[in-house]
Amino acid sequence: MLITDQKHQGKGYRKEAIKLIILDIRNMKEDRHQTITLSYEHSNEHAKRVYEKLISMK
């Protein structure tokens, strides 16, 4: 779970952390990681857009 303190929200820290986690998982030599799951409040459209962009990055 990744939670960002309110005073640090909106600065891109969570986005960058998730990006690095995804890249790290993709670069693992083991081939057992086939699914990455993210959850967010469905009413949070900003989070949805950010996560969709992160998941689609190559």
TIDO-191249 format. One record per residue: residue number from 1; x negated, y negated, z of N, C-alpha, C, O in turn; residue in three letters. Coordinates in Angstrom, 3 decimals. Layout:
// residues N
+-----+----------+----------+----------+----------+----------+----------+----------+----------+----------+----------+----------+----------+------+
| pos |     n_px |     n_py |     n_pz |    ca_px |    ca_py |    ca_pz |     c_px |     c_py |     c_pz |     o_px |     o_py |     o_pz | code |
+-----+----------+----------+----------+----------+----------+----------+----------+----------+----------+----------+----------+----------+------+
| NUM |        X |        Y |        Z |        X |        Y |        Z |        X |        Y |        Z |        X |        Y |        Z |  Ala |
...
+-----+----------+----------+----------+----------+----------+----------+----------+----------+----------+----------+----------+----------+------+
//
This chain:
// residues 58
+-----+----------+----------+----------+----------+----------+----------+----------+----------+----------+----------+----------+----------+------+
| pos |     n_px |     n_py |     n_pz |    ca_px |    ca_py |    ca_pz |     c_px |     c_py |     c_pz |     o_px |     o_py |     o_pz | code |
+-----+----------+----------+----------+----------+----------+----------+----------+----------+----------+----------+----------+----------+------+
|   1 |   -0.845 |    1.167 |    0.000 |    0.000 |    0.000 |    0.000 |   -0.895 |   -1.236 |    0.000 |   -1.897 |   -1.291 |    0.713 |  Met |
|   2 |   -0.529 |   -2.202 |   -0.789 |   -1.285 |   -3.443 |   -0.888 |   -0.343 |   -4.595 |   -0.567 |    0.627 |   -4.836 |   -1.286 |  Leu |
|   3 |   -0.637 |   -5.306 |    0.520 |    0.200 |   -6.429 |    0.941 |   -0.686 |   -7.665 |    0.997 |   -1.804 |   -7.617 |    1.511 |  Ile |
|   4 |   -0.180 |   -8.770 |    0.466 |   -0.924 |  -10.019 |    0.471 |   -0.265 |  -10.995 |    1.433 |    0.940 |  -11.235 |    1.355 |  Thr |
|   5 |   -1.056 |  -11.558 |    2.338 |   -0.549 |  -12.561 |    3.263 |    0.055 |  -13.715 |    2.473 |   -0.460 |  -14.087 |    1.419 |  Asp |
|   6 |    1.129 |  -14.270 |    2.972 |    1.858 |  -15.308 |    2.254 |    0.971 |  -16.488 |    1.868 |    1.153 |  -17.064 |    0.795 |  Gln |
|   7 |    0.012 |  -16.862 |    2.722 |   -0.833 |  -18.025 |    2.399 |   -1.799 |  -17.740 |    1.245 |   -2.399 |  -18.666 |    0.701 |  Lys |
|   8 |   -1.952 |  -16.468 |    0.868 |   -2.841 |  -16.103 |   -0.237 |   -2.080 |  -15.662 |   -1.487 |   -2.693 |  -15.313 |   -2.496 |  His |
|   9 |   -0.762 |  -15.676 |   -1.422 |    0.037 |  -15.260 |   -2.572 |   -0.028 |  -16.313 |   -3.667 |   -0.175 |  -17.503 |   -3.391 |  Gln |
|  10 |    0.081 |  -15.871 |   -4.890 |    0.088 |  -16.780 |   -6.028 |   -1.299 |  -17.177 |   -6.505 |   -1.433 |  -18.045 |   -7.367 |  Gly |
|  11 |   -2.329 |  -16.553 |   -5.956 |   -3.694 |  -16.888 |   -6.338 |   -4.337 |  -15.817 |   -7.222 |   -5.492 |  -15.955 |   -7.625 |  Lys |
|  12 |   -3.596 |  -14.757 |   -7.521 |   -4.096 |  -13.721 |   -8.413 |   -4.890 |  -12.613 |   -7.738 |   -5.401 |  -11.719 |   -8.414 |  Gly |
|  13 |   -5.001 |  -12.658 |   -6.406 |   -5.795 |  -11.645 |   -5.703 |   -5.202 |  -10.248 |   -5.857 |   -5.928 |   -9.297 |   -6.144 |  Tyr |
|  14 |   -3.895 |  -10.117 |   -5.669 |   -3.246 |   -8.806 |   -5.774 |   -3.343 |   -8.279 |   -7.199 |   -3.614 |   -7.095 |   -7.403 |  Arg |
|  15 |   -3.126 |   -9.138 |   -8.179 |   -3.208 |   -8.730 |   -9.581 |   -4.601 |   -8.187 |   -9.893 |   -4.736 |   -7.135 |  -10.520 |  Lys |
|  16 |   -5.626 |   -8.900 |   -9.458 |   -6.996 |   -8.477 |   -9.731 |   -7.311 |   -7.162 |   -9.013 |   -7.976 |   -6.290 |   -9.572 |  Glu |
|  17 |   -6.833 |   -7.025 |   -7.778 |   -7.071 |   -5.787 |   -7.021 |   -6.409 |   -4.596 |   -7.705 |   -7.020 |   -3.535 |   -7.837 |  Ala |
|  18 |   -5.174 |   -4.766 |   -8.135 |   -4.466 |   -3.673 |   -8.808 |   -5.146 |   -3.349 |  -10.135 |   -5.270 |   -2.180 |  -10.499 |  Ile |
|  19 |   -5.583 |   -4.370 |  -10.852 |   -6.297 |   -4.162 |  -12.117 |   -7.545 |   -3.313 |  -11.886 |   -7.808 |   -2.373 |  -12.637 |  Lys |
|  20 |   -8.309 |   -3.642 |  -10.854 |   -9.518 |   -2.883 |  -10.550 |   -9.205 |   -1.449 |  -10.136 |   -9.932 |   -0.525 |  -10.502 |  Leu |
|  21 |   -8.134 |   -1.258 |   -9.380 |   -7.727 |    0.087 |   -8.970 |   -7.364 |    0.922 |  -10.198 |   -7.786 |    2.072 |  -10.319 |  Ile |
|  22 |   -6.579 |    0.337 |  -11.108 |   -6.182 |    1.051 |  -12.323 |   -7.406 |    1.417 |  -13.157 |   -7.517 |    2.547 |  -13.633 |  Ile |
|  23 |   -8.322 |    0.473 |  -13.336 |   -9.536 |    0.755 |  -14.106 |  -10.373 |    1.842 |  -13.445 |  -10.924 |    2.706 |  -14.127 |  Leu |
|  24 |  -10.467 |    1.802 |  -12.130 |  -11.227 |    2.810 |  -11.398 |  -10.620 |    4.202 |  -11.591 |  -11.341 |    5.176 |  -11.807 |  Asp |
|  25 |   -9.301 |    4.286 |  -11.513 |   -8.622 |    5.572 |  -11.705 |   -8.853 |    6.070 |  -13.138 |   -9.149 |    7.246 |  -13.349 |  Ile |
|  26 |   -8.718 |    5.181 |  -14.106 |   -8.913 |    5.573 |  -15.504 |  -10.339 |    6.021 |  -15.795 |  -10.559 |    6.838 |  -16.689 |  Arg |
|  27 |  -11.304 |    5.500 |  -15.057 |  -12.705 |    5.841 |  -15.286 |  -13.179 |    7.063 |  -14.502 |  -14.330 |    7.477 |  -14.644 |  Asn |
|  28 |  -12.314 |    7.640 |  -13.684 |  -12.705 |    8.826 |  -12.925 |  -13.002 |    9.971 |  -13.882 |  -12.350 |   10.121 |  -14.915 |  Met |
|  29 |  -13.969 |   10.755 |  -13.532 |  -14.338 |   11.893 |  -14.387 |  -13.328 |   13.025 |  -14.293 |  -13.218 |   13.844 |  -15.205 |  Lys |
|  30 |  -12.601 |   13.070 |  -13.205 |  -11.601 |   14.125 |  -13.035 |  -10.388 |   13.788 |  -13.895 |  -10.005 |   12.623 |  -14.002 |  Glu |
|  31 |   -9.801 |   14.773 |  -14.490 |   -8.677 |   14.574 |  -15.402 |   -7.338 |   14.848 |  -14.718 |   -6.342 |   15.111 |  -15.393 |  Asp |
|  32 |   -7.305 |   14.793 |  -13.433 |   -6.067 |   15.150 |  -12.726 |   -5.162 |   13.957 |  -12.440 |   -4.051 |   14.138 |  -11.942 |  Arg |
|  33 |   -5.611 |   12.749 |  -12.743 |   -4.819 |   11.557 |  -12.478 |   -4.068 |   11.161 |  -13.744 |   -4.626 |   10.525 |  -14.639 |  His |
|  34 |   -2.804 |   11.543 |  -13.805 |   -2.025 |   11.296 |  -15.009 |   -0.952 |   10.239 |  -14.804 |   -0.402 |    9.712 |  -15.772 |  Gln |
|  35 |   -0.650 |    9.925 |  -13.540 |    0.426 |    8.993 |  -13.254 |   -0.013 |    7.976 |  -12.213 |   -0.618 |    8.326 |  -11.200 |  Thr |
|  36 |    0.296 |    6.725 |  -12.472 |    0.095 |    5.655 |  -11.506 |    1.474 |    5.099 |  -11.198 |    2.215 |    4.742 |  -12.113 |  Ile |
|  37 |    1.823 |    5.023 |   -9.935 |    3.142 |    4.561 |   -9.531 |    3.029 |    3.240 |   -8.775 |    2.244 |    3.121 |   -7.833 |  Thr |
|  38 |    3.803 |    2.265 |   -9.185 |    3.899 |    0.984 |   -8.496 |    5.337 |    0.784 |   -8.063 |    6.268 |    1.192 |   -8.757 |  Leu |
|  39 |    5.511 |    0.165 |   -6.928 |    6.869 |   -0.169 |   -6.509 |    6.927 |   -1.643 |   -6.117 |    5.934 |   -2.218 |   -5.671 |  Ser |
|  40 |    8.084 |   -2.237 |   -6.286 |    8.300 |   -3.642 |   -5.978 |    9.794 |   -3.858 |   -5.819 |   10.598 |   -3.009 |   -6.203 |  Tyr |
|  41 |   10.157 |   -4.989 |   -5.256 |   11.571 |   -5.335 |   -5.149 |   12.085 |   -5.647 |   -6.550 |   11.525 |   -6.499 |   -7.239 |  Glu |
|  42 |   13.134 |   -4.973 |   -6.971 |   13.639 |   -5.148 |   -8.339 |   14.101 |   -6.574 |   -8.614 |   14.174 |   -6.988 |   -9.771 |  His |
|  43 |   14.408 |   -7.318 |   -7.576 |   14.808 |   -8.715 |   -7.774 |   13.603 |   -9.619 |   -8.029 |   13.776 |  -10.788 |   -8.373 |  Ser |
|  44 |   12.389 |   -9.098 |   -7.868 |   11.166 |   -9.874 |   -8.061 |   10.709 |   -9.752 |   -9.508 |    9.884 |   -8.903 |   -9.843 |  Asn |
|  45 |   11.254 |  -10.606 |  -10.355 |   10.961 |  -10.558 |  -11.788 |    9.493 |  -10.862 |  -12.078 |    8.921 |  -10.294 |  -13.009 |  Glu |
|  46 |    8.883 |  -11.737 |  -11.307 |    7.470 |  -12.059 |  -11.512 |    6.604 |  -10.814 |  -11.311 |    5.735 |  -10.519 |  -12.130 |  His |
|  47 |    6.845 |  -10.088 |  -10.218 |    6.076 |   -8.859 |   -9.961 |    6.286 |   -7.863 |  -11.087 |    5.336 |   -7.214 |  -11.525 |  Ala |
|  48 |    7.508 |   -7.735 |  -11.556 |    7.800 |   -6.798 |  -12.645 |    6.972 |   -7.132 |  -13.887 |    6.380 |   -6.240 |  -14.494 |  Lys |
|  49 |    6.929 |   -8.408 |  -14.267 |    6.162 |   -8.819 |  -15.453 |    4.660 |   -8.568 |  -15.268 |    3.984 |   -8.077 |  -16.172 |  Arg |
|  50 |    4.154 |   -8.912 |  -14.081 |    2.726 |   -8.718 |  -13.809 |    2.375 |   -7.245 |  -13.890 |    1.397 |   -6.880 |  -14.541 |  Val |
|  51 |    3.155 |   -6.393 |  -13.240 |    2.864 |   -4.960 |  -13.222 |    2.995 |   -4.337 |  -14.598 |    2.209 |   -3.459 |  -14.955 |  Tyr |
|  52 |    3.983 |   -4.780 |  -15.385 |    4.123 |   -4.249 |  -16.741 |    2.896 |   -4.592 |  -17.581 |    2.427 |   -3.758 |  -18.356 |  Glu |
|  53 |    2.373 |   -5.800 |  -17.439 |    1.158 |   -6.184 |  -18.173 |   -0.036 |   -5.353 |  -17.728 |   -0.842 |   -4.926 |  -18.554 |  Lys |
|  54 |   -0.148 |   -5.125 |  -16.430 |   -1.273 |   -4.353 |  -15.914 |   -1.234 |   -2.906 |  -16.387 |   -2.265 |   -2.338 |  -16.749 |  Leu |
|  55 |   -0.070 |   -2.323 |  -16.383 |    0.081 |   -0.923 |  -16.793 |   -0.216 |   -0.772 |  -18.283 |   -0.750 |    0.256 |  -18.701 |  Ile |
|  56 |    0.121 |   -1.779 |  -19.090 |   -0.067 |   -1.656 |  -20.535 |   -1.486 |   -2.017 |  -20.984 |   -1.815 |   -1.842 |  -22.158 |  Ser |
|  57 |   -2.326 |   -2.510 |  -20.087 |   -3.689 |   -2.879 |  -20.506 |   -4.490 |   -1.645 |  -20.884 |   -4.304 |   -0.565 |  -20.323 |  Met |
|  58 |   -5.363 |   -1.824 |  -21.822 |   -6.189 |   -0.700 |  -22.312 |   -7.518 |   -0.704 |  -21.636 |   -8.353 |    0.158 |  -21.910 |  Lys |
+-----+----------+----------+----------+----------+----------+----------+----------+----------+----------+----------+----------+----------+------+
//
